[in-house]
């Protein structure tokens, strides 16, 4: 019997059996990008992780509504409540309208992320398209006494909230420590004088005259705070409370903590039952940063055009690499790690080629159901893809043993094995054999001609020519295998 799906819930710090609010429907909200620059390596992990989560939920029979937002207003520099809007700043530098910047980088994000073969959102709302919903939510928070207006800006009253609710329940922050750590110095920072407490966060900011993104509101011409957008849009499309809220660990505080506070005031309930946070991506053991000159754009990774890269890596190689670490652990990127993933991925697809050529025997040396249960147990244990992949490679070893004549498999077990491999590799992990597509279309006919020439040379006992063709193909990345009935090849590198 299959084990139930368990999810590590950041909210409780525990692994919990997944029980959707309205079975078989699942509502999932994922914090999307702030679109003011080209997508980089760090942007890839969230979409890949949640792609597998969504795929697996669908595989288990759930109907998933997947909402991922686009932040195109309200996200200020350094995630603060003062300073310039990230998109507005870019617009000034480029002498463009802010929405031109947002549109350009939204399209750039889609172009690169879609190469990873990820499921697209059911709904992809933009913050700028939901100003009315945000104003309505802010008005309700003010009405209930948990926000105040100061000089045309609106701030959430964290101290008032903490008197009744647990501000810090998601991140583990203690309100007393936050207050003590804030200090008078923070009050003296630009804009902090408006706040009752430095930890209060902006729901609405009054725009200065030079601020180029602003809307009318009951309080001022201004723009919404960063946190309120996700509360408003998730409620609009998934309801006051939904099943899963996801995002990076860097969003846990203050963004997600503030989302919970806003939604709790408005709806008297936490917006999500399960909070899933993926960890960060590092590069050769270091945090990626402009100061270290080690940031890699996805376009640079896929083209190989970066000083830290030895070569280009395909999007599916990157996806496979990401899935070989558990989503809650740090993922360290390096050329060696990418090369290892590339080899492993090719080995995986080579095994699928062999799988379709295996000979059926009267008896089987393998119980595929036992292997299948191990893979499902891993995925049911908080989507543990690295363990699941290790068992998939056990299946690869089985395929190779059968192909090499060291083991046998009967018709029933072979059918199970084919179904298991295709389901896990394509449907659940969302991998695709880009190389195989190119091979079949362009390379396969050419290789077959060379193999025919080699076989002709062997028939004529011209073994020098036969070996020369084999060695040149090997050097080009094609391994030749002489079987009893036919000669086959497999790709060992790009």
C-alpha positions as CSV (number, residue, x, y, z in Angstrom):
1,X,0.0,0.0,0.0
2,X,1.4,3.4,-1.0
3,X,2.4,5.7,1.9
4,X,0.5,9.1,2.1
5,X,2.1,12.2,0.8
6,X,3.8,14.2,3.6
7,X,4.9,17.8,3.3
8,X,7.3,19.7,5.5
9,X,5.3,22.6,6.6
10,X,7.4,25.7,7.4
11,X,4.5,27.0,9.5
12,X,4.8,24.2,12.0
13,X,8.3,23.0,11.3
14,X,6.9,19.5,11.0
15,X,6.2,16.9,8.3
16,X,2.5,16.6,7.9
17,X,0.2,14.4,5.9
18,X,-1.2,16.4,2.9
19,X,-5.0,16.9,3.2
20,X,-6.4,19.3,0.7
21,X,-9.2,21.6,1.8
22,X,-11.5,20.6,-1.1
23,X,-10.4,17.2,-2.4
24,X,-9.5,16.6,-5.2
25,X,-8.8,20.3,-5.9
26,X,-5.6,21.9,-4.8
27,X,-4.9,25.6,-4.7
28,X,-1.2,26.5,-5.0
29,X,0.3,30.1,-4.9
30,X,3.9,30.6,-5.8
31,X,5.7,34.0,-5.4
32,X,6.9,35.0,-8.8
33,X,9.6,37.3,-10.0
34,X,10.1,41.1,-9.7
35,X,10.6,41.9,-13.3
36,X,13.4,44.5,-13.5
37,X,16.2,42.3,-14.8
38,X,17.0,39.2,-16.8
39,X,16.5,35.9,-15.0
40,X,19.6,34.4,-13.4
41,X,20.5,31.0,-12.0
42,X,18.8,31.7,-8.7
43,X,15.5,32.2,-10.5
44,X,15.5,28.6,-11.8
45,X,15.2,26.7,-8.6
46,X,11.7,27.7,-7.5
47,X,10.0,27.0,-10.9
48,X,11.8,23.6,-11.2
49,X,10.9,22.5,-7.6
50,X,7.3,23.5,-7.8
51,X,7.0,22.1,-11.3
52,X,7.7,18.6,-9.9
53,X,5.4,19.3,-6.9
54,X,2.6,20.2,-9.2
55,X,3.4,17.3,-11.6
56,X,3.4,14.8,-8.7
57,X,0.1,16.2,-7.3
58,X,-1.5,15.8,-10.8
59,X,0.0,12.3,-11.0
60,X,-1.7,11.4,-7.7
61,X,-5.0,12.5,-9.2
62,X,-5.4,16.1,-7.8
63,X,-6.6,19.0,-9.9
64,X,-4.3,21.9,-9.3
65,X,-4.9,25.6,-9.8
66,X,-1.5,27.1,-9.9
67,X,-1.2,30.8,-9.4
68,X,2.2,32.6,-9.8
69,X,2.3,36.4,-9.7
70,X,4.4,38.9,-11.5
71,X,5.6,41.8,-9.2
72,X,5.7,44.9,-11.4
73,X,5.2,47.6,-8.7
74,X,5.8,48.1,-5.0
75,X,9.0,46.2,-4.5
76,X,11.5,48.8,-3.3
77,X,15.2,48.5,-3.3
78,X,16.7,46.3,-0.5
79,X,13.1,45.0,0.2
80,X,12.6,48.1,2.3
81,X,9.7,50.5,2.8
82,X,11.6,53.5,1.5
83,X,13.7,54.3,-1.5
84,X,13.1,53.7,-5.2
85,X,10.8,51.1,-6.8
86,X,13.1,48.5,-8.5
87,X,11.2,48.7,-11.8
88,X,10.9,52.5,-11.7
89,X,14.6,52.9,-11.1
90,X,15.3,50.7,-14.1
91,X,12.8,52.7,-16.2
92,X,14.6,56.0,-15.4
93,X,18.0,54.5,-16.3
94,X,16.7,53.2,-19.6
95,X,14.5,56.2,-20.3
96,X,11.4,54.0,-20.7
97,X,8.0,53.7,-19.3
98,X,7.9,51.4,-16.2
99,X,5.5,49.0,-17.9
100,X,7.8,48.8,-20.9
101,X,10.5,47.5,-18.4
102,X,8.0,45.1,-16.8
103,X,6.8,43.8,-20.1
104,X,10.3,43.3,-21.5
105,X,11.6,41.4,-18.5
106,X,8.4,39.4,-18.0
107,X,8.8,38.1,-21.5
108,X,12.5,37.4,-20.9
109,X,11.6,35.5,-17.7
110,X,9.0,33.4,-19.6
111,X,11.4,32.7,-22.5
112,X,14.2,31.3,-20.2
113,X,12.0,29.6,-17.6
114,X,9.8,27.8,-20.2
115,X,13.0,26.2,-21.6
116,X,13.1,24.2,-18.4
117,X,9.9,22.4,-19.5
118,X,7.9,23.6,-16.5
119,X,4.1,23.6,-16.3
120,X,2.8,27.2,-16.9
121,X,0.6,28.8,-14.2
122,X,-3.2,28.5,-14.5
123,X,-3.3,32.2,-13.6
124,X,-0.4,34.7,-13.7
125,X,-1.7,38.0,-12.2
126,X,0.3,41.2,-12.1
127,X,0.4,43.5,-9.0
128,X,-0.3,46.6,-11.2
129,X,-3.5,44.9,-12.4
130,X,-4.9,44.4,-8.9
131,X,-4.6,47.9,-7.3
132,X,-8.3,48.0,-6.5
133,X,-8.2,44.7,-4.6
134,X,-5.2,45.9,-2.7
135,X,-6.8,49.2,-1.8
136,X,-9.9,47.3,-0.6
137,X,-7.8,45.0,1.6
138,X,-5.9,47.9,3.1
139,X,-9.1,49.7,3.8
140,X,-10.4,46.7,5.8
141,X,-7.2,46.4,7.8
142,X,-7.5,50.1,8.7
143,X,-11.2,49.7,9.6
144,X,-10.4,46.8,11.9
145,X,-7.7,48.9,13.7
146,X,-4.6,47.1,12.6
147,X,-3.2,49.9,10.3
148,X,-2.8,53.6,10.5
149,X,-2.4,56.5,8.1
150,X,0.7,58.7,8.4
151,X,1.3,61.6,5.9
152,X,-0.6,59.8,3.2
153,X,1.1,56.5,3.7
154,X,-0.5,53.5,5.4
155,X,1.4,51.2,7.8
156,X,0.5,47.9,9.4
157,X,0.6,48.1,13.2
158,X,2.8,45.1,14.1
159,X,2.6,45.8,17.9
160,X,-1.2,45.9,17.8
161,X,-1.3,42.7,15.8
162,X,1.1,41.0,18.2
163,X,-1.2,41.7,21.1
164,X,-3.7,39.2,19.7
165,X,-1.8,37.1,17.1
166,X,1.6,35.6,16.8
167,X,3.7,37.8,14.5
168,X,6.7,35.6,13.8
169,X,4.9,32.2,13.7
170,X,6.2,31.4,10.3
171,X,9.8,32.7,10.6
172,X,10.3,32.0,14.3
173,X,11.0,35.7,15.0
174,X,10.1,36.9,18.5
175,X,8.3,40.2,18.5
176,X,10.2,41.4,21.6
177,X,13.5,40.7,19.9
178,X,12.4,42.6,16.8
179,X,11.5,45.6,18.9
180,X,14.7,45.5,20.8
181,X,16.8,45.0,17.7
182,X,15.2,47.9,15.9
183,X,16.6,50.7,18.0
184,X,16.4,54.4,17.8
185,X,18.9,54.5,14.9
186,X,16.4,52.8,12.6
187,X,13.8,55.4,13.5
188,X,16.1,58.1,12.2
189,X,16.4,56.5,8.8
190,X,14.5,58.2,6.0
191,X,10.8,57.7,6.3
192,X,11.0,55.8,9.6
193,X,9.7,58.8,11.5
194,X,6.2,58.1,10.0
195,X,6.0,54.8,11.7
196,X,4.9,54.1,15.3
197,X,7.4,51.3,15.4
198,X,10.3,50.5,13.0
199,X,8.9,47.0,12.4
200,X,5.6,48.3,11.0
201,X,5.5,47.7,7.3
202,X,4.0,49.7,4.4
203,X,0.6,48.8,3.0
204,X,0.5,51.9,0.9
205,X,3.2,54.5,0.2
206,X,2.5,58.1,-0.7
207,X,4.4,58.9,-3.9
208,X,6.8,61.8,-4.2
209,X,6.3,64.1,-7.2
210,X,9.2,62.4,-9.1
211,X,7.9,58.9,-8.5
212,X,6.7,57.7,-11.9
213,X,4.4,54.8,-10.7
214,X,1.4,56.0,-8.7
215,X,-2.3,55.5,-8.4
216,X,-5.1,57.3,-6.7
217,X,-6.3,56.0,-3.3
218,X,-8.3,57.2,-0.3
219,X,-5.1,58.2,1.4
220,X,-2.9,59.7,-1.4
221,X,-1.5,59.4,-4.9
222,X,0.8,56.5,-4.3
223,X,1.5,52.8,-4.8
224,X,0.9,49.6,-2.8
225,X,3.5,48.0,-0.5
226,X,5.2,44.8,-1.7
227,X,3.5,42.4,0.7
228,X,-0.1,43.3,0.2
229,X,-0.1,42.3,-3.5
230,X,0.3,38.6,-2.8
231,X,-2.4,38.6,0.0
232,X,-4.9,40.3,-2.3
233,X,-4.2,38.2,-5.4
234,X,-4.0,34.8,-3.7
235,X,-7.4,35.6,-2.0
236,X,-8.9,36.7,-5.3
237,X,-8.0,33.5,-7.2
238,X,-7.6,30.8,-4.5
239,X,-9.9,32.0,-1.7
240,X,-9.4,33.3,1.8
241,X,-7.5,30.1,2.6
242,X,-5.9,27.7,0.2
243,X,-3.7,24.6,0.3
244,X,-0.1,25.5,-0.5
245,X,1.9,28.7,-0.5
246,X,5.4,28.5,-1.9
247,X,8.5,30.6,-2.4
248,X,12.2,30.9,-1.6
249,X,13.6,30.9,1.9
250,X,14.6,34.5,1.4
251,X,10.9,35.5,1.3
252,X,10.1,33.9,4.6
253,X,10.7,37.2,6.5
254,X,9.4,39.8,6.1
255,X,7.3,39.0,3.0
256,X,5.5,35.8,3.9
257,X,5.3,36.7,7.6
258,X,3.6,40.0,6.6
259,X,1.3,38.1,4.2
260,X,0.1,36.0,7.1
261,X,-0.5,39.0,9.3
262,X,-2.5,40.9,6.6
263,X,-4.7,37.9,5.7
264,X,-5.3,36.9,9.3
265,X,-6.6,40.4,10.1
266,X,-8.9,40.4,7.0
267,X,-10.1,36.9,7.0
268,X,-9.4,35.7,10.5
269,X,-7.4,32.7,9.1
270,X,-3.9,31.9,7.8
271,X,-4.0,32.2,4.0
272,X,-2.4,28.7,3.4
273,X,-2.4,25.4,5.2
274,X,1.0,24.4,4.0
275,X,4.0,26.7,3.5
276,X,6.8,25.3,1.3
277,X,10.1,27.1,1.1
278,X,13.0,26.1,-1.1
279,X,16.6,26.9,-0.2
280,X,19.1,29.1,-2.0
281,X,21.5,28.5,-4.9
282,X,25.2,29.1,-4.2
283,X,28.1,29.1,-6.8
284,X,31.3,27.3,-5.9
285,X,30.3,27.6,-2.2
286,X,29.7,31.3,-2.4
287,X,26.5,33.4,-2.4
288,X,25.9,34.9,-5.8
289,X,26.4,38.6,-5.8
290,X,27.3,41.4,-8.1
291,X,30.3,42.3,-5.9
292,X,31.8,38.9,-6.4
293,X,31.1,39.0,-10.1
294,X,29.7,35.5,-10.0
295,X,26.1,36.0,-11.1
296,X,25.1,33.8,-14.1
297,X,22.1,34.7,-16.3
298,X,20.1,31.7,-17.6
299,X,20.8,32.9,-21.1
300,X,24.6,32.8,-20.3
301,X,24.3,29.3,-18.9
302,X,22.4,28.0,-21.9
303,X,24.9,29.6,-24.3
304,X,28.1,29.1,-22.3
305,X,28.9,32.8,-22.7
306,X,30.2,33.4,-19.2
307,X,33.7,33.5,-17.7
308,X,32.9,31.0,-15.0
309,X,31.6,28.4,-17.5
310,X,33.6,25.9,-19.5
311,X,30.8,25.3,-21.9
312,X,27.1,25.6,-22.6
313,X,24.6,23.5,-20.6
314,X,21.1,22.6,-21.8
315,X,18.0,23.7,-19.8
316,X,17.1,20.0,-19.0
317,X,20.7,19.4,-17.7
318,X,20.1,22.3,-15.3
319,X,16.7,20.9,-14.3
320,X,18.1,17.5,-13.6
321,X,20.9,19.1,-11.6
322,X,18.5,21.0,-9.4
323,X,16.4,17.9,-8.7
324,X,19.4,16.0,-7.4
325,X,19.4,18.0,-4.2
326,X,16.4,18.2,-1.8
327,X,14.6,21.4,-2.2
328,X,15.2,22.4,1.5
329,X,19.0,22.0,1.2
330,X,21.4,24.6,-0.3
331,X,22.2,23.8,-3.9
332,X,25.8,24.5,-4.8
333,X,26.4,25.2,-8.5
334,X,29.7,24.4,-10.2
335,X,31.0,23.3,-13.6
336,X,31.9,19.9,-12.3
337,X,28.5,19.4,-10.8
338,X,26.8,20.4,-14.1
339,X,29.1,18.0,-16.1
340,X,28.2,15.2,-13.7
341,X,24.5,15.9,-14.2
342,X,25.0,16.0,-17.9
343,X,26.6,12.5,-17.9
344,X,23.9,11.2,-15.5
345,X,21.1,12.5,-17.7
346,X,22.6,11.0,-20.8
347,X,23.0,7.7,-19.0
348,X,19.3,7.9,-18.1
349,X,18.2,8.5,-21.6
350,X,20.5,5.8,-23.0
351,X,18.8,3.3,-20.7
352,X,15.4,4.3,-22.2
353,X,16.8,3.5,-25.6
354,X,17.9,0.1,-24.4
355,X,14.7,-0.5,-22.5
356,X,12.7,-0.6,-25.8
357,X,15.1,-3.3,-27.1
358,X,15.2,-5.7,-24.2
359,X,14.4,-9.3,-24.9
360,X,11.6,-11.0,-23.0
361,X,12.4,-14.2,-21.0
362,X,10.2,-16.8,-19.4
363,X,11.2,-15.7,-15.9
364,X,12.2,-12.5,-14.2
365,X,15.0,-11.8,-11.8
366,X,13.4,-8.5,-10.6
367,X,10.3,-7.4,-8.8
368,X,9.6,-4.0,-10.3
369,X,6.7,-3.3,-7.9
370,X,9.2,-3.2,-5.0
371,X,11.4,-0.7,-6.8
372,X,8.3,1.4,-7.7
373,X,7.2,1.5,-4.0
374,X,10.7,2.8,-3.0
375,X,10.4,5.7,-5.6
376,X,6.9,6.6,-4.4
377,X,7.9,6.4,-0.8
378,X,10.7,8.9,-1.6
379,X,8.4,11.3,-3.4
380,X,5.7,11.0,-0.7
381,X,8.4,12.0,1.9
382,X,8.3,15.7,1.2
383,X,9.0,15.4,-2.6
384,X,12.5,13.8,-2.0
385,X,13.7,13.9,-5.6
386,X,17.3,13.0,-5.0
387,X,16.3,9.7,-3.3
388,X,13.7,9.0,-6.0
389,X,16.4,9.6,-8.7
390,X,18.8,7.2,-6.9
391,X,16.1,4.5,-7.2
392,X,15.5,5.4,-10.8
393,X,19.2,4.7,-11.4
394,X,18.7,1.3,-9.8
395,X,16.3,0.7,-12.6
396,X,19.0,1.9,-15.1
397,X,21.3,-0.8,-13.6
398,X,18.6,-3.4,-14.1
399,X,18.2,-2.4,-17.7
400,X,21.9,-2.6,-18.3
401,X,22.2,-6.0,-16.6
402,X,19.4,-7.4,-18.8
403,X,20.8,-5.9,-21.9
404,X,24.3,-7.3,-21.2
405,X,22.8,-10.8,-20.6
406,X,23.5,-11.0,-16.8
407,X,19.8,-11.0,-15.9
408,X,16.4,-11.8,-17.4
409,X,12.9,-10.2,-17.3
410,X,9.5,-11.5,-18.3
411,X,6.8,-9.7,-20.2
412,X,4.8,-8.5,-17.2
413,X,7.8,-7.1,-15.3
414,X,9.2,-5.5,-18.5
415,X,5.8,-3.7,-19.0
416,X,5.9,-2.5,-15.3
417,X,9.5,-1.3,-15.8
418,X,8.7,0.7,-19.0
419,X,5.6,2.3,-17.4
420,X,7.6,3.2,-14.3
421,X,10.5,4.8,-16.1
422,X,8.4,6.8,-18.6
423,X,6.0,8.0,-15.9
424,X,8.8,9.1,-13.5
425,X,11.2,10.6,-16.0
426,X,8.7,12.4,-18.3
427,X,5.4,12.9,-16.3
428,X,6.7,13.5,-12.8
429,X,10.3,14.9,-13.1
430,X,9.3,16.7,-16.3
431,X,12.5,15.8,-18.2
432,X,12.7,15.6,-21.9
433,X,15.4,14.1,-24.2
434,X,16.3,17.2,-26.3
435,X,19.4,15.3,-27.6
436,X,17.3,12.3,-28.6
437,X,15.0,14.5,-30.6
438,X,17.9,16.1,-32.5
439,X,19.6,12.7,-32.9
440,X,16.5,11.0,-34.4
441,X,15.9,13.9,-36.8
442,X,19.4,14.7,-38.0
443,X,22.1,12.4,-36.7
444,X,20.5,9.0,-36.8
445,X,20.5,8.5,-40.6
446,X,24.2,9.6,-40.8
447,X,25.3,7.3,-38.0
448,X,23.5,4.4,-39.7
449,X,25.4,5.0,-42.9
450,X,28.7,4.9,-41.0
451,X,27.7,1.7,-39.3
452,X,26.9,0.1,-42.6
453,X,30.3,1.1,-43.9
454,X,31.9,-0.4,-40.8
455,X,29.9,-3.7,-41.1
456,X,31.0,-3.8,-44.8
457,X,34.6,-3.4,-43.8
458,X,34.2,-6.2,-41.2
459,X,32.7,-8.5,-43.8
460,X,35.7,-7.8,-46.0
461,X,38.0,-8.5,-43.0
462,X,39.3,-4.9,-43.2
463,X,39.5,-4.6,-39.4
464,X,41.8,-1.6,-39.6
465,X,39.0,0.4,-41.4
466,X,36.3,-1.1,-39.1
467,X,38.3,0.0,-35.9
468,X,39.0,3.4,-37.4
469,X,35.3,4.1,-38.0
470,X,34.5,2.9,-34.4
471,X,37.3,5.0,-32.9
472,X,36.3,8.2,-34.7
473,X,32.7,7.7,-33.7
474,X,33.8,7.3,-30.1
475,X,35.9,10.4,-30.3
476,X,32.8,12.3,-31.6
477,X,30.8,11.0,-28.6
478,X,29.1,7.9,-30.0
479,X,29.7,4.5,-28.4
480,X,29.3,1.5,-30.7
481,X,28.0,-1.8,-29.3
482,X,28.2,-5.0,-31.4
483,X,25.3,-7.3,-30.6
484,X,24.5,-10.8,-31.7
485,X,22.0,-9.6,-34.3
486,X,22.8,-5.9,-34.9
487,X,25.2,-3.1,-34.2
488,X,23.8,-0.2,-32.1
489,X,25.1,3.1,-30.8
490,X,24.5,5.4,-27.9
491,X,25.5,9.0,-27.1
492,X,28.1,9.5,-24.4
493,X,28.5,13.3,-24.7
494,X,27.2,16.2,-26.6
